[in-house]
Amino acid sequence: MREYVVVLLTAALVTFLATPVVRLAAIRLRMMAAPRERDVHVIPTPRGGGVAMYLGVVAATLVASRLPTLQRTFDDSQAYAVIVAGGLICLLGVLDDKWGLDALTKLTGQIAAAGVMVILGIQLAYVFLPVADIGTISLGPQVGVPMTILLTVLAVNALNFIDGLDGLAAGVSAIAALAFFAYSYSLGLDGYVDVASTPALITAVLAGACLGFLPHNFSPARIFMGDSGSMLVGLMLSAAAVSATGGVDAQSFGSAASLLPLTLPLLVPIAVLFIPFTDLVLAVLRRTLRGQSPFSPDKMHLHHRLLSIGHSHRKAVLVMYFWAALLSFGAVGLSITGGRAELLVVIAVLLVVGVVVVLSPRARRAAREARAAELEAQRRRSRADHPTSRVRRPDVESPSAGREVVR
């Protein structure tokens, strides 16, 4: 455990220190996110923070390769697969942050990065289905390869979809990574896998990178992770899920007479990624039913809905954190305890309480008041940061009219 803590802190420290440098570079290269109708930020903000996160990931992986216990995780190529594929998808994100790639080009790049990850050794090998007379299915390359690529592309786009509020994607990803780490490490302690395992290393590194980036990204954000960060996080979470749950026969985790412990290896990644996947599915269905492209942007994501009922920017993010943590660590707790009924009751009660607190009339009224105050504060900051935006005489045309003001 101490070596994992060292790796996590290394990723956090390197990411934290690299982020201001990346921010300055993004400003000079004009990699700026200008406010759009569906956005909640009111001033142009640099993006490309995923580069700093990737530097933290690489630095922490190099440190892990020198630690006595974690050296065993490099006996195969899975850790290197994440570094190589993560670098490719981060580069794709940088290009999109700078020039704005079309959806088809981004999808092609995501499939290519996922394919590289599969070629280098991360692939679904087993799937347990809780159906009589089926149980564990051993997947060959003909099925395992496309399923792994599909899962990776879905995770990449799911994280990209929820990256709409300051600190939301980084915080939810950190929670998901820590939950995955707890699950993977518990499997090692119980003797099902080696304590020094690839999924535990991936998630410890990812959690550190997200936590190191979060202070710069929490509201009000000084830099966005951009597609370079959200796609990197999605790929690493997918790699952790595949290597943790798709490479080991779930029927070795418990008695065949107990269905829940056998099903948990499949349910844990679903619970951990439930929030981003739910947002992705709802967005695709919503846009398809309207006759729009699934990649057509709108302002109807889960976090936008929290804002629309009146919650402040920070409170909406914290609510999403609560739900993500409850589902993620609840599922992991069930896997560790073998599915105790008492824990199921506690999770259900907390979930109901969370929904009531968020949606009750009093909470919504207080949230609307806080949201109005936050918007007024944002308008004041915008006027202070952009003094050149004062009203001009209508009969005089400014030569700089229509230009984007960038700090």
Buried (B, 14 or more C-beta within 10 A) or exposed (E): EEBBEBBBBBBBBBBBEBBEEBBEBBBEEEBBBEBEEEBBBBBBBBBBBBBBBBBBBBBBBEBBBEBEBBEBBBEBBBBBBBBBBBBBBBBBBBBBBBEEBEEEEBBEBBBBBBBBBBBBBBBBBBBBEEEEEEBBEEBEEEEBBBBBBBBBBBBBBBBBBBBBBBBBBBBBBBBBBBBBBBBBBBBBEEEBBBBBBBBBBBBBBBBBBBBBBBBBBBBBBBBBBBBBBBBBBBBBBBBBBBBBBBBBBBBEBBEEEEEBBBBBBBBBBEBBBBBBBBBBEBBBEBBEEEEEEEBEBEBBBBBBBBBEBBBBBBBBBBBBBBBBBBBBBBBBBBBBBBBEEEBBEBBEEBBEEBEEEBEEEEBBEBBBEBBEEBBEEBEEEBEEEBEEEEEEEEEEEEEEEEEEEEE
